[in-house]
Every structure is written in C-alpha cells, then in structure tokens.
Amino acid sequence: MILVALGILILALIGTPIFVIMGLVSLVAFTNAGIEISAIGIEVYKIASAPTLLTIPLFTFAGYLMAESGTPKRLFRLADSALGWMPGGVAIVALVVCAFFTAFTGASGVTIVALGGLLYPILIEEKYTSKFSLGLITTSGSLGLLFPPSLPIILYGLVAKVDIDTLFKAGIVPGILLIIILSAWSIKNGVKKAKADRKVFSGAEFRAALKGALWEVLLPIGVLVGIYGGYTTVSEAAALTAFYVLIIECFVYKDLNFFKDVPNIIYDSMALVGAILLILCCAMGVTNFLVDEEIPMQILDWMRTFLTNKYSFLLFLNIFLLIVGTMMDIFSAIIVVVPLITPIAAEFGVHPVHLAIIFLTNLEIGYITPPVGLNLFISSFRFKKPITELYRASFPFLLLLVFALILITYIPAISLIWIK
C-alpha cells in the first residue's frame, strides 16, 4: 500500500494530469476498503444525469464566442463613453468589462489573454503606471466569478447540492462590492492623474456606443429576466444564450466566420469543459470515499478542540481556503474541498449559501495570491514580465480583496440579502 501511494505521489510530482491522479486514488481507496469500484461509475452516472450539467458547455461556448469576436472592443467603447469622464474612469471600465467576460467564460485566463492586449496599452496611454495597469488586469481576470452565469457557481451548486438560481442571486451583491472597492482604489489612482487630459462625457458618443453594443448589452439582461422571471430554467437560458451569441456574432456583427472560426472556438471551449468534467468525475470518487469514511466528521471533532464558535471557524476557513486557492484551480478545489467543508460548516451554523459565496470569494482571491496564484503566471506570460513584478503589482489589489472578503464573511446579509 505504501508503494502504491508513493507511486501515485511520484506521478503527481512529474505532472500527470490531475484527473488521472484522482481516478487512481479513488480506485485504490475503494479497493483497499473492500468496496466495489462500480461505486465510482455510479457517481459518474449521477453527475451525467444532472440536468444543470448542460449549462457548463453552453455558457462556456457563448463566452468563448464573445472573447474571440469584436465584443471586447464594443463593450469597452460603451463603458468608456459612460464612465471614462470620471477620475479613474478607464480603470473602472476595465474592471467592469473584465468582470462581464469572466462571468460568461468562467476562466480568468481567457479574460487576461483576450482583453489584456486591448486594456493594457489604453491604461498606459491614460498615464497609469505599468505597475498599476498590470495589477488591475491580473486582478480583474477573476473578478466576475460571483456573477451569473459563472461556471464555478454552477459547479458549486452541483457538488454541494445547493440551488443554482439561489447562488446566482447571492453572488450579485458581493460581486458588486468587490468592483466598488477596486473602483475606489482606481479613483484614488485616477485623481493622481488629474492633470492628464480627461475625457468629457458626450451624449452622442454614448448613444453611438450603446447602439453598437446593443445586442450584447441585452444578453445579461435577458439571462437574468429569463431565469428569475420564471420564463426559463438555467439550462434553457444557457441554450438560448449560446444560440443567441452564435447568431449575433456570426450573422449580425459578422465578426466570426461560421465555417472557419466557429469550429476552432468549439474545440478550445470544449477542451476546457472536458477538463472540468474529467476532474469532476474522477474526484467525486475520492470525495465520496472520504464522506463514507466520515472524514469530515473526524476533522470536525478535531477542530472542536481548537475552534469554539462560528467566527473562529470562519477565520480558520478563510485561511485554509486562501491556501487552497493558491495551490489548486477553482474547479478542482470545488470538487475536492466542498464535500468536506459543507457538513463542518453546517455544524457551526453557517448558511450553505453564505458558505458558497465565502468559498468562491476565497478562490477568486487565490488566483492572485503569491507564490503560485494562476493569474500571476498567466499575466507574466501574456505581458512578458517577471513573475516577481506581478507579485508587487497585484499586492495592493490583494489587500483590498482580502478586506472585501472579511466584510463578506462576517456580514452574512451581503450574501443573503435576496434569500428568504
């Protein structure tokens, strides 16, 4: 058994895909416990039969279509015409546009790669420092993960068995709070650039930009009205979104060639989806084994000797999740960690929806937490900057997000304001 565990560890260290490691751990654990390995197949079937699973590939496809089209430029023009006159206006525009794209793609790397080349030179042209600009874009890459129809929210709902519509509602106010706090920092930096030429609000330019991006502006409104108005389910909204975006990008704006560009976008987007589903299926075997062996309850008993109340538990949870966020991608973390912490959080009286927002906010911050936050490496590659320079650039934003996390953690009403 020791040799088997050592072999799996070596495979992990040499870069074997995580779904392979998870699958091996599941097989070894169930075999060693004398449980039929068909139990793993049963869990995979349960996942495959979940109706909301369809939302993951559909929303991802829609997000990739927009990222590869002229949508970033149109939305930036619209946001810039509305907010560019403010101190820090261009930086706030960058925050809003990045949040929009991350919400639909579910992947911060896509946002940084797709929008970084557009936003960075504009911020530099507006007299922002390279340090501030790099930090802003690196942070903004994961900023929209709390907004519907974010893939991590959907995946969390599937794994934790929490209503996804409810999670969509719960993430709106915390997500806006993050943008407001980062916008305040952007305004502070924008005031320093007050002597630079500042734009004057133009009603004509705003109307022209709105007309140009109208089809894309209607999309999030339609999704939210459809779901919360009771007209569509989440799965139906995902299907309509994918179809709508395909039509407007290929046949209305004509940014994409249906026969030339769309197949490549399908390939790229489904590669991400395939990775998520492989990890999900293999990891569920591990997590169900741990639950069957009552590992969460054993951890709870251990924690009770150190943690005496809900607030000390939340502090410990945040520290733990920040570490997890730096070491694992958000999808793996949801699949592996959520089943372990949900029963413990319930024992301490943490509302399951509140727990979801705390979890996702932590993982969002983990993307820019040194030494191995994923966004730091993506930005380093995208902008050809040393990773240590990205550490310094993103540190002020990291502190601001941790402040927001504290508010979200200890003021449950921020997450539960819409929850009856």
PyMOL commands that set and color helices and strands:
alter all, ss='L'
color gray80, all
select helices_A, chain A and resi 2-13+18-32+38-48+51-68+71-83+89-105+108-125+130-140+151-160+164-192+203-212+214-228+234-252+262-292+295-304+310-327+330-347+352-366+374-383+387-410+413-416
alter helices_A, ss='H'
color red, helices_A
deselect
rebuild
show_as cartoon
